[in-house]
């Protein structure tokens, strides 16, 4: 398990470095995210018209106590658009906070440790580096297809953003997968 811990720590660093390159240095994220005409006016609207931190969907027809005529209005509004989902943090946060990067490192490291443990469990079929890498990439691609490509289907989110996110997740795990494939050895399962 020592090699899993080493791979996990290295993966935390890899995830942070690749994340910085993807989100700051490469154009993909900016190519898929639109901008409001006036961010501050939108923020003020949210502050005035929401209950605070939460996930908001509009038009929202989920209240079982809505009168039938209101439900019909909301259905018509849904058909006409716009529709949206907003993830709102009312209390704000420090941009580029060191704590965010610490949590990010831990997220990558714990996820990589879980993947390293899976590689050990799959030792009979993941004996060589190529198979260990293929196993990591299969799981990463499965997760991206299931999670990232589910949002445009179920919540009608714009496809380009979630295709970009799937590409980010798969490429991140490509780099992390290399570390796992090279460091985690199947004989550790014994």
Backbone as CSV, one residue per row, in Angstrom:
resi,resn,N_x,N_y,N_z,CA_x,CA_y,CA_z,C_x,C_y,C_z
1,UNK,0.814,-1.198,0.000,0.000,0.000,0.000,0.862,1.269,0.000
2,UNK,2.152,1.102,0.275,3.046,2.257,0.262,3.074,2.886,-1.132
3,UNK,3.100,2.050,-2.161,3.134,2.567,-3.528,1.821,3.271,-3.885
4,UNK,0.706,2.788,-3.358,-0.580,3.460,-3.584,-0.539,4.853,-2.959
5,UNK,0.014,4.959,-1.757,0.113,6.262,-1.084,1.019,7.216,-1.869
6,UNK,2.128,6.695,-2.382,3.033,7.530,-3.186,2.330,7.994,-4.454
7,UNK,1.667,7.059,-5.133,0.939,7.412,-6.358,-0.168,8.420,-6.061
8,UNK,-0.839,8.275,-4.922,-1.917,9.199,-4.552,-1.371,10.607,-4.324
9,UNK,-0.262,10.716,-3.589,0.334,12.031,-3.337,0.795,12.676,-4.643
10,UNK,1.467,11.903,-5.479,1.905,12.423,-6.768,0.700,12.835,-7.625
11,UNK,-0.366,12.047,-7.558,-1.572,12.359,-8.327,-2.218,13.656,-7.864
12,UNK,-2.139,13.938,-6.566,-2.652,15.212,-6.068,-1.937,16.381,-6.717
13,UNK,-0.621,16.267,-6.823,0.178,17.321,-7.467,-0.143,17.382,-8.960
14,UNK,-0.200,16.223,-9.609,-0.509,16.177,-11.045,-1.862,16.828,-11.309
15,UNK,-2.855,16.490,-10.492,-4.187,17.065,-10.684,-4.200,18.573,-10.565
16,UNK,-3.471,19.098,-9.586,-3.404,20.554,-9.419,-2.693,21.225,-10.596
17,UNK,-1.576,20.647,-11.023,-0.809,21.244,-12.128,-1.619,21.193,-13.419
18,UNK,-2.194,20.038,-13.726,-2.982,19.922,-14.955,-4.230,20.801,-14.875
19,UNK,-4.863,20.862,-13.716,-6.031,21.724,-13.559,-5.687,23.177,-13.824
20,UNK,-4.555,23.631,-13.299,-4.121,25.007,-13.544,-3.885,25.224,-15.038
21,UNK,-3.204,24.279,-15.677,-2.944,24.404,-17.117,-4.258,24.452,-17.897
22,UNK,-5.209,23.575,-17.555,-6.478,23.492,-18.283,-7.302,24.766,-18.103
23,UNK,-7.464,25.192,-16.855,-8.384,26.291,-16.555,-7.777,27.669,-16.772
24,UNK,-6.446,27.783,-16.699,-5.809,29.091,-16.836,-5.066,29.223,-18.164
25,UNK,-4.379,28.176,-18.566,-3.518,28.286,-19.739,-4.151,27.900,-21.062
26,UNK,-5.120,26.993,-21.036,-5.725,26.518,-22.280,-7.069,27.211,-22.511
27,UNK,-7.519,27.302,-23.751,-8.726,28.091,-24.047,-10.052,27.350,-23.891
28,UNK,-10.026,26.043,-23.607,-11.240,25.239,-23.707,-12.375,25.704,-22.801
29,UNK,-12.083,26.016,-21.557,-13.133,26.424,-20.635,-13.790,27.721,-21.092
30,UNK,-12.975,28.701,-21.458,-13.526,29.984,-21.910,-14.326,29.850,-23.199
31,UNK,-14.027,28.840,-23.985,-14.753,28.634,-25.235,-16.174,28.116,-24.974
32,UNK,-16.429,27.589,-23.790,-17.729,26.957,-23.540,-18.567,27.677,-22.491
33,UNK,-18.053,28.755,-21.921,-18.807,29.488,-20.898,-19.116,30.893,-21.380
34,UNK,-20.380,31.255,-21.295,-20.832,32.580,-21.704,-20.653,33.565,-20.549
35,UNK,-20.781,34.827,-20.858,-20.658,35.881,-19.856,-21.962,36.666,-19.781
36,UNK,-22.310,37.103,-18.582,-23.441,38.014,-18.415,-23.013,39.403,-18.867
37,UNK,-23.983,40.198,-19.303,-23.682,41.586,-19.655,-23.232,42.379,-18.430
38,UNK,-23.820,42.037,-17.263,-23.486,42.760,-16.033,-23.500,41.773,-14.860
39,UNK,-22.347,41.192,-14.571,-22.233,40.193,-13.497,-22.741,40.723,-12.157
40,UNK,-22.422,41.951,-11.859,-22.802,42.508,-10.555,-24.317,42.663,-10.439
41,UNK,-24.992,43.018,-11.528,-26.454,43.128,-11.507,-27.083,41.745,-11.318
42,UNK,-26.525,40.736,-11.960,-27.040,39.369,-11.788,-26.844,38.926,-10.341
43,UNK,-25.677,39.205,-9.772,-25.409,38.837,-8.378,-26.398,39.528,-7.439
44,UNK,-26.677,40.779,-7.700,-27.632,41.516,-6.859,-29.036,40.943,-6.998
45,UNK,-29.418,40.577,-8.227,-30.721,39.939,-8.452,-30.825,38.641,-7.650
46,UNK,-29.764,37.833,-7.692,-29.752,36.561,-6.958,-29.858,36.800,-5.454
47,UNK,-29.146,37.777,-4.987,-29.188,38.105,-3.559,-30.617,38.492,-3.156
48,UNK,-31.289,39.253,-3.998,-32.627,39.765,-3.680,-33.733,38.737,-3.899
49,UNK,-33.509,37.733,-4.775,-34.604,36.851,-5.182,-34.363,35.376,-4.881
50,UNK,-33.432,35.062,-3.996,-33.213,33.663,-3.620,-33.210,33.553,-2.100
51,UNK,-33.321,32.317,-1.642,-33.306,32.056,-0.198,-31.885,31.900,0.330
52,UNK,-30.902,32.028,-0.540,-29.511,31.881,-0.123,-28.842,30.748,-0.866
53,UNK,-27.797,30.205,-0.275,-27.021,29.136,-0.898,-27.926,27.966,-1.266
54,UNK,-27.745,27.457,-2.476,-28.550,26.321,-2.923,-28.478,26.138,-4.423
55,UNK,-29.262,25.188,-4.909,-29.382,24.920,-6.334,-30.784,25.365,-6.749
56,UNK,-30.831,26.171,-7.776,-32.099,26.725,-8.251,-32.329,26.283,-9.694
57,UNK,-33.533,25.852,-9.973,-33.917,25.436,-11.313,-35.097,26.285,-11.726
58,UNK,-35.075,26.802,-12.942,-36.215,27.615,-13.385,-36.568,27.293,-14.828
59,UNK,-37.872,27.327,-15.137,-39.003,27.433,-14.213,-39.139,26.153,-13.393
60,UNK,-39.436,26.316,-12.118,-39.471,25.192,-11.184,-40.910,24.747,-10.958
61,UNK,-41.177,23.511,-11.387,-42.529,22.946,-11.259,-42.589,21.862,-10.195
62,UNK,-41.619,21.817,-9.300,-41.492,20.716,-8.354,-42.397,20.819,-7.130
63,UNK,-42.967,21.971,-6.850,-43.812,22.144,-5.670,-45.135,21.413,-5.877
64,UNK,-45.419,20.365,-5.082,-46.674,19.606,-5.272,-47.922,20.412,-4.902
65,UNK,-47.764,21.552,-4.245,-48.905,22.365,-3.829,-49.273,23.446,-4.841
66,UNK,-48.594,23.474,-5.978,-48.916,24.482,-6.976,-50.310,24.239,-7.548
67,UNK,-51.085,25.292,-7.729,-52.398,25.124,-8.367,-52.220,24.744,-9.838
68,UNK,-53.152,24.011,-10.397,-53.016,23.538,-11.790,-52.758,24.649,-12.805
69,UNK,-53.376,25.813,-12.615,-53.162,26.898,-13.579,-51.714,27.406,-13.531
70,UNK,-51.103,27.390,-12.345,-49.695,27.798,-12.220,-48.781,26.757,-12.874
71,UNK,-49.099,25.500,-12.713,-48.316,24.434,-13.353,-48.358,24.608,-14.870
72,UNK,-49.527,24.912,-15.415,-49.646,25.123,-16.862,-48.811,26.312,-17.325
73,UNK,-48.807,27.388,-16.529,-47.971,28.551,-16.852,-46.489,28.170,-16.878
74,UNK,-46.082,27.383,-15.885,-44.670,26.988,-15.804,-44.289,26.032,-16.926
75,UNK,-45.199,25.150,-17.312,-44.938,24.252,-18.442,-44.764,25.067,-19.718
76,UNK,-45.624,26.058,-19.918,-45.505,26.923,-21.091,-44.186,27.692,-21.055
77,UNK,-43.810,28.180,-19.872,-42.540,28.895,-19.735,-41.364,27.972,-20.026
78,UNK,-41.452,26.723,-19.603,-40.392,25.749,-19.870,-40.247,25.529,-21.369
79,UNK,-41.377,25.406,-22.048,-41.343,25.194,-23.503,-40.768,26.416,-24.229
80,UNK,-41.111,27.609,-23.760,-40.685,28.844,-24.432,-39.237,29.209,-24.119
81,UNK,-38.758,28.809,-22.907,-37.415,29.179,-22.491,-37.387,30.619,-22.019
82,UNK,-36.333,31.052,-21.407,-35.159,30.244,-21.073,-35.424,29.335,-19.872
83,UNK,-34.656,28.263,-19.811,-34.655,27.384,-18.649,-33.229,27.358,-18.122
84,UNK,-33.075,27.112,-16.841,-31.724,27.113,-16.310,-31.621,26.467,-14.947
85,UNK,-30.398,26.212,-14.576,-30.058,25.667,-13.271,-28.899,26.500,-12.743
86,UNK,-29.059,27.011,-11.532,-28.050,27.886,-10.940,-27.538,27.254,-9.657
87,UNK,-26.228,27.141,-9.524,-25.586,26.705,-8.292,-25.095,27.975,-7.605
88,UNK,-25.668,28.290,-6.471,-25.421,29.574,-5.841,-24.792,29.403,-4.468
89,UNK,-23.719,30.129,-4.242,-23.111,30.222,-2.911,-23.270,31.671,-2.467
90,UNK,-24.212,31.906,-1.601,-24.573,33.270,-1.207,-23.480,33.953,-0.404
91,UNK,-22.727,33.191,0.382,-21.753,33.818,1.275,-20.437,34.173,0.595
92,UNK,-20.270,33.845,-0.668,-19.051,34.211,-1.376,-17.842,33.417,-0.896
93,UNK,-16.687,33.701,-1.477,-15.447,33.007,-1.116,-14.268,33.798,-1.660
94,UNK,-13.120,33.571,-1.081,-11.889,34.210,-1.534,-11.463,33.573,-2.864
95,UNK,-11.211,34.374,-3.919,-10.742,33.789,-5.176,-9.379,33.112,-4.995
96,UNK,-9.216,31.959,-5.610,-7.941,31.225,-5.598,-7.432,30.992,-4.177
97,UNK,-8.323,30.650,-3.278,-7.977,30.437,-1.877,-7.033,29.249,-1.708
98,UNK,-6.015,29.379,-0.862,-5.150,28.227,-0.571,-5.936,27.036,-0.025
99,UNK,-6.995,27.306,0.719,-7.812,26.213,1.252,-8.488,25.434,0.119
100,UNK,-8.918,26.130,-0.925,-9.509,25.459,-2.082,-8.497,24.519,-2.717
101,UNK,-7.254,24.978,-2.841,-6.221,24.133,-3.433,-5.879,22.949,-2.530
102,UNK,-5.913,23.146,-1.224,-5.692,22.039,-0.299,-6.794,20.993,-0.457
103,UNK,-8.054,21.453,-0.471,-9.167,20.514,-0.676,-9.052,19.828,-2.039
104,UNK,-8.633,20.584,-3.057,-8.451,19.999,-4.388,-7.374,18.927,-4.396
105,UNK,-6.248,19.214,-3.736,-5.180,18.221,-3.628,-5.701,16.959,-2.951
106,UNK,-6.400,17.123,-1.831,-6.946,15.962,-1.108,-7.949,15.198,-1.963
107,UNK,-8.762,15.909,-2.723,-9.741,15.258,-3.602,-9.036,14.393,-4.645
108,UNK,-8.025,14.960,-5.302,-7.263,14.180,-6.285,-6.567,13.000,-5.616
109,UNK,-5.916,13.235,-4.484,-5.143,12.182,-3.818,-6.044,11.048,-3.330
110,UNK,-7.152,11.369,-2.702,-8.061,10.325,-2.213,-8.662,9.553,-3.380
111,UNK,-9.060,10.273,-4.433,-9.601,9.592,-5.619,-8.555,8.665,-6.236
112,UNK,-7.313,9.131,-6.319,-6.240,8.305,-6.885,-5.939,7.112,-5.990
113,UNK,-6.009,7.285,-4.671,-5.806,6.146,-3.763,-6.897,5.097,-3.978
114,UNK,-8.117,5.558,-4.174,-9.209,4.613,-4.456,-8.965,3.881,-5.778
115,UNK,-8.493,4.625,-6.784,-8.199,3.997,-8.071,-7.017,3.044,-7.939
116,UNK,-6.001,3.424,-7.156,-4.867,2.525,-6.917,-5.304,1.247,-6.222
117,UNK,-6.214,1.367,-5.259,-6.741,0.172,-4.587,-7.492,-0.708,-5.577
118,UNK,-8.244,-0.093,-6.487,-8.938,-0.873,-7.521,-7.940,-1.615,-8.401
119,UNK,-6.850,-0.941,-8.760,-5.810,-1.595,-9.560,-5.266,-2.819,-8.821
120,UNK,-5.052,-2.696,-7.522,-4.561,-3.842,-6.750,-5.594,-4.967,-6.706
121,UNK,-6.858,-4.606,-6.526,-7.917,-5.622,-6.500,-7.994,-6.339,-7.849
122,UNK,-7.750,-5.593,-8.910,-7.821,-6.158,-10.260,-6.477,-6.736,-10.707
123,UNK,-5.596,-7.027,-9.770,-4.238,-7.497,-10.077,-4.192,-8.622,-11.102
124,UNK,-5.091,-9.615,-11.038,-4.990,-10.692,-12.031,-5.120,-10.227,-13.486
125,UNK,-5.852,-9.150,-13.723,-6.004,-8.672,-15.099,-5.205,-7.398,-15.359
126,UNK,-4.566,-6.850,-14.333,-3.833,-5.587,-14.484,-2.365,-5.768,-14.101
127,UNK,-1.748,-6.837,-14.571,-0.372,-7.142,-14.193,0.650,-6.203,-14.830
128,UNK,0.407,-5.784,-16.069,1.402,-4.918,-16.735,0.946,-3.453,-16.696
129,UNK,1.889,-2.559,-16.917,1.597,-1.119,-16.868,0.507,-0.723,-17.856
130,UNK,0.573,-1.301,-19.050,-0.404,-0.963,-20.080,-1.824,-1.313,-19.626
131,UNK,-1.984,-2.457,-19.014,-3.319,-2.854,-18.536,-3.756,-2.019,-17.342
132,UNK,-2.820,-1.656,-16.476,-3.190,-0.801,-15.348,-3.660,0.561,-15.861
133,UNK,-2.933,1.100,-16.836,-3.341,2.371,-17.421,-4.704,2.233,-18.108
134,UNK,-4.898,1.152,-18.852,-6.178,0.935,-19.539,-7.331,0.832,-18.535
135,UNK,-7.096,0.176,-17.410,-8.130,0.059,-16.385,-8.504,1.438,-15.847
136,UNK,-7.504,2.244,-15.515,-7.769,3.600,-15.015,-8.535,4.401,-16.064
137,UNK,-8.112,4.331,-17.313,-8.770,5.102,-18.368,-10.195,4.618,-18.619
138,UNK,-10.426,3.319,-18.509,-11.794,2.811,-18.689,-12.707,3.362,-17.599
139,UNK,-12.256,3.303,-16.361,-13.071,3.808,-15.253,-13.279,5.316,-15.397
140,UNK,-12.233,6.052,-15.746,-12.346,7.510,-15.906,-13.308,7.870,-17.029
141,UNK,-13.206,7.169,-18.136,-14.098,7.445,-19.268,-15.533,7.086,-18.921
142,UNK,-15.729,5.958,-18.236,-17.067,5.590,-17.779,-17.658,6.702,-16.912
143,UNK,-16.874,7.183,-15.944,-17.370,8.222,-15.030,-17.707,9.499,-15.793
144,UNK,-16.862,9.895,-16.737,-17.123,11.113,-17.513,-18.369,10.967,-18.375
145,UNK,-18.515,9.823,-19.021,-19.706,9.604,-19.854,-20.957,9.600,-18.986
146,UNK,-20.902,8.885,-17.865,-22.076,8.803,-17.006,-22.425,10.151,-16.388
147,UNK,-21.447,10.803,-15.766,-21.740,12.043,-15.041,-21.806,13.260,-15.958
148,UNK,-20.714,13.523,-16.656,-20.638,14.758,-17.429,-21.628,14.790,-18.585
149,UNK,-21.781,13.691,-19.278,-22.697,13.698,-20.422,-24.142,13.454,-20.007
150,UNK,-24.369,13.183,-18.719,-25.743,13.060,-18.226,-26.402,14.412,-18.026
151,UNK,-25.634,15.433,-17.677,-26.205,16.760,-17.399,-26.935,17.351,-18.604
152,UNK,-26.385,17.273,-19.827,-27.134,17.817,-20.959,-28.400,17.008,-21.264
153,UNK,-28.376,15.735,-20.928,-29.550,14.898,-21.193,-30.651,15.177,-20.176
154,UNK,-30.319,15.090,-18.909,-31.340,15.165,-17.860,-31.708,16.574,-17.457
155,UNK,-30.759,17.520,-17.513,-31.032,18.888,-17.066,-30.999,19.896,-18.213
156,UNK,-30.832,19.391,-19.432,-30.837,20.218,-20.641,-29.753,21.294,-20.627
157,UNK,-28.635,20.985,-19.967,-27.499,21.911,-19.981,-26.901,21.949,-21.388
158,UNK,-26.234,23.022,-21.745,-25.593,23.099,-23.064,-24.501,22.021,-23.224
159,UNK,-24.535,21.317,-24.344,-23.593,20.227,-24.599,-22.131,20.669,-24.602
160,UNK,-21.764,21.797,-25.245,-20.325,22.107,-25.332,-19.623,22.166,-23.973
161,UNK,-20.271,22.730,-22.964,-19.644,22.831,-21.647,-19.365,21.445,-21.079
162,UNK,-20.326,20.558,-21.149,-20.151,19.238,-20.536,-19.240,18.336,-21.355
163,UNK,-19.164,18.548,-22.659,-18.163,17.822,-23.458,-16.765,18.281,-23.039
164,UNK,-16.617,19.596,-22.827,-15.344,20.129,-22.341,-15.004,19.532,-20.975
165,UNK,-15.992,19.452,-20.072,-15.736,18.886,-18.743,-15.344,17.417,-18.843
166,UNK,-16.012,16.661,-19.713,-15.652,15.250,-19.897,-14.209,15.141,-20.397
167,UNK,-13.845,15.997,-21.343,-12.467,15.980,-21.854,-11.477,16.318,-20.748
168,UNK,-11.820,17.307,-19.925,-10.946,17.665,-18.797,-10.787,16.486,-17.845
169,UNK,-11.876,15.860,-17.473,-11.797,14.749,-16.520,-11.012,13.569,-17.094
170,UNK,-11.256,13.229,-18.346,-10.544,12.090,-18.948,-9.049,12.405,-19.095
171,UNK,-8.705,13.634,-19.522,-7.279,13.953,-19.652,-6.599,14.029,-18.290
172,UNK,-7.303,14.548,-17.287,-6.737,14.576,-15.934,-6.400,13.158,-15.493
173,UNK,-7.341,12.255,-15.694,-7.103,10.868,-15.288,-6.124,10.164,-16.205
174,UNK,-5.918,10.677,-17.398,-4.845,10.142,-18.238,-3.494,10.373,-17.584
175,UNK,-3.275,11.603,-17.095,-2.010,11.903,-16.415,-1.902,11.163,-15.078
176,UNK,-2.981,11.175,-14.309,-2.971,10.457,-13.028,-2.825,8.954,-13.279
177,UNK,-3.478,8.462,-14.321,-3.391,7.043,-14.673,-1.981,6.601,-14.993
178,UNK,-1.216,7.493,-15.627,0.188,7.158,-15.890,0.949,6.965,-14.582
179,UNK,0.716,7.863,-13.627,1.395,7.732,-12.326,0.991,6.429,-11.642
180,UNK,-0.285,6.124,-11.654,-0.755,4.887,-11.012,-0.179,3.670,-11.717
181,UNK,-0.221,3.673,-13.047,0.275,2.513,-13.809,1.761,2.283,-13.586
182,UNK,2.515,3.355,-13.428,3.961,3.216,-13.241,4.359,2.896,-11.800
183,UNK,3.585,3.351,-10.828,3.993,3.217,-9.425,3.321,2.054,-8.707
184,UNK,2.022,1.864,-8.932,1.284,0.812,-8.218,1.567,-0.537,-8.876
185,UNK,2.091,-1.463,-8.073,2.461,-2.780,-8.597,1.469,-3.829,-8.106
186,UNK,1.044,-4.745,-8.979,0.063,-5.752,-8.573,0.542,-6.680,-7.463
187,UNK,1.841,-6.889,-7.312,2.326,-7.789,-6.267,2.071,-7.239,-4.881
188,UNK,1.649,-5.957,-4.772,1.297,-5.397,-3.479,-0.003,-5.972,-2.940
189,UNK,-0.786,-6.590,-3.820,-2.076,-7.135,-3.381,-1.870,-8.329,-2.455
190,UNK,-0.699,-8.930,-2.506,-0.442,-10.122,-1.683,-0.272,-9.776,-0.230
